[in-house]
Amino acid sequence: MTVAGESGGRAQQMRAKAQEMKEAAERATDPEARKRLTDRARRLQEESKQQESGVGGQSIDPM
């Protein structure tokens, strides 16, 4: 598998996990747990987008 394919697969896994957390947040009865799950789902979603675009964890050399 290529590096792009690996990061794309990882991004897809992160989106799936984010969706699971979002659904768990919807089922949660405790407001604090709901907020925590929603926040984690949002962060995972953002990370997956960054990783998919190639920004995640990579520094850009200006030279």
Secondary structure as the mmCIF struct_conf table of DSSP 4:
data_model
#
loop_
_struct_conf.conf_type_id
_struct_conf.id
_struct_conf.beg_label_comp_id
_struct_conf.beg_label_asym_id
_struct_conf.beg_label_seq_id
_struct_conf.end_label_comp_id
_struct_conf.end_label_asym_id
_struct_conf.end_label_seq_id
HELX_RH_AL_P HELX_RH_AL_P1 VAL A 3 ARG A 27
BEND BEND1 ASP A 30 ASP A 30
HELX_RH_AL_P HELX_RH_AL_P2 PRO A 31 SER A 53
TURN_TY1_P TURN_TY1_P1 GLY A 54 GLY A 54
TURN_TY1_P TURN_TY1_P2 GLY A 56 GLY A 57
#
